Amino acid sequence: MRSLSAREAKYGFGRLIDLARAAPGAVAKHGRPVVVVVAVEEFERLKALDRPALGPASATAAKA
């Protein structure tokens, strides 16, 4: 994963966007990664993985 300093991300925001569209990128502050920037498509894919599958077991649990 590519990493940029917060200063590089601030002054090169367009570049950060381009990099994030290709692959997730970390932004570091004081030499420590603090956030990850991802493309919208990747974010949506990850959100879909986090949703519980709806089925009989989850429907029963929702009623309890």
Steps between C-alpha positions, in 0.01 A plus 500: 500500500632839403546750784507880488570746776213725605686790341538314169130409510401860574705661227455218250134416556442427131788253506357337813169452320673346198701264720193395700307419183775254405555349848436592865749749637599595854548853628756533777527768764823532696625187322207283610218388269172649621249458215451297185351651186314267264299538181121511535468167320732331750317661793165373369647151452629497858167626636320218320727246671411645840123456454365183660346253260123492538369152552275301733746509789544878488126558457431294813769686694350833398163404653657400835 
